[in-house]
Amino acid sequence: MSALLMILSVVLVVSTLTGSTNNYYNEPTGNKEITDCSITKKFGELNNASIIPVPLKRGEKSYWKGLLKIKRMIHWGIVHLTMTHNFKNYTNITFLDEKFNLCDYLDDIIKKYCPVHPRIYDVNASATMSKLLWPGQYNARITAYNEKGEQIMCLMKEITIN
């Protein structure tokens, strides 16, 4: 019995390191668009979203646009951002795993600070890509949570950086 548990442990560790069975690492596969990975759409939706240039360039500005439909009042929240890079199809390296104040983030992308009322907002933001990022393919995920810990929104995007 202990030998079986040892073999299962090794299989799980190897598959997690290679990302072969864990969907968290494999998403979004081959997806060039922004994907809504939200559990529910009762809080908000992002439509007509785009990021330019494609591919993104290290040390240069990128621009994000879209329409953010907020369906419920947002008083406070947290944004969790992750970016992973699949290194030589062998292992995934997390370059970014950070949490930010949602109200500050909304102020940056829609120019409104909490409380944010339900309506449609234009997203028009920019950021400079870090020169520390390696060239290659990344899986980015951004998830927002309200003060109750409920998921407000989740977005994923496969990003190429040169």
Solvent accessible surface area in square Angstrom, and as a share of the most:
residue,aa,sasa,rsa
1,M,177,0.79
2,S,89,0.58
3,A,67,0.52
4,L,96,0.48
5,L,102,0.51
6,M,128,0.57
7,I,106,0.54
8,L,91,0.45
9,S,56,0.36
10,V,81,0.46
11,V,85,0.49
12,L,117,0.58
13,V,87,0.50
14,V,82,0.47
15,S,10,0.07
16,T,58,0.34
17,L,94,0.47
18,T,42,0.24
19,G,1,0.01
20,S,73,0.47
21,T,101,0.59
22,N,52,0.27
23,N,101,0.52
24,Y,92,0.35
25,Y,52,0.20
26,N,58,0.30
27,E,61,0.27
28,P,8,0.05
29,T,116,0.67
30,G,56,0.54
31,N,35,0.18
32,K,125,0.53
33,E,119,0.53
34,I,47,0.24
35,T,43,0.25
36,D,51,0.26
37,C,35,0.21
38,S,20,0.13
39,I,145,0.73
40,T,43,0.25
41,K,94,0.40
42,K,89,0.38
43,F,15,0.06
44,G,2,0.02
45,E,43,0.19
46,L,38,0.19
47,N,65,0.33
48,N,121,0.62
49,A,28,0.22
50,S,52,0.34
51,I,28,0.14
52,I,92,0.47
53,P,47,0.29
54,V,120,0.69
55,P,38,0.24
56,L,11,0.05
57,K,78,0.33
58,R,94,0.34
59,G,26,0.25
60,E,89,0.40
61,K,105,0.44
62,S,0,0.00
63,Y,94,0.36
64,W,73,0.26
65,K,102,0.43
66,G,9,0.09
67,L,64,0.32
68,L,14,0.07
69,K,81,0.34
70,I,6,0.03
71,K,71,0.30
72,R,115,0.42
73,M,72,0.32
74,I,13,0.07
75,H,107,0.48
76,W,109,0.38
77,G,0,0.00
78,I,60,0.30
79,V,1,0.01
80,H,49,0.22
81,L,41,0.20
82,T,9,0.05
83,M,16,0.07
84,T,9,0.05
85,H,18,0.08
86,N,54,0.28
87,F,72,0.30
88,K,160,0.68
89,N,137,0.70
90,Y,141,0.54
91,T,30,0.17
92,N,25,0.13
93,I,57,0.29
94,T,69,0.40
95,F,62,0.26
96,L,52,0.26
97,D,83,0.43
98,E,84,0.38
99,K,134,0.57
100,F,94,0.39
101,N,56,0.29
102,L,6,0.03
103,C,4,0.02
104,D,73,0.38
105,Y,54,0.20
106,L,6,0.03
107,D,58,0.30
108,D,92,0.48
109,I,18,0.09
110,I,11,0.06
111,K,136,0.57
112,K,86,0.36
113,Y,115,0.44
114,C,20,0.12
115,P,74,0.46
116,V,1,0.01
117,H,101,0.45
118,P,65,0.41
119,R,134,0.49
120,I,98,0.50
121,Y,10,0.04
122,D,101,0.52
123,V,15,0.08
124,N,89,0.45
125,A,14,0.11
126,S,50,0.32
127,A,36,0.28
128,T,84,0.49
129,M,22,0.10
130,S,53,0.34
131,K,148,0.63
132,L,154,0.76
133,L,20,0.10
134,W,105,0.37
135,P,76,0.48
136,G,25,0.24
137,Q,67,0.30
138,Y,1,0.00
139,N,29,0.15
140,A,13,0.10
141,R,55,0.20
142,I,36,0.18
143,T,8,0.05
144,A,11,0.09
145,Y,74,0.28
146,N,18,0.09
147,E,89,0.40
148,K,157,0.67
149,G,53,0.51
150,E,68,0.31
151,Q,29,0.13
152,I,11,0.06
153,M,19,0.09
154,C,1,0.01
155,L,25,0.12
156,M,14,0.06
157,K,33,0.14
158,E,20,0.09
159,I,18,0.09
160,T,50,0.29
161,I,0,0.00
162,N,84,0.43
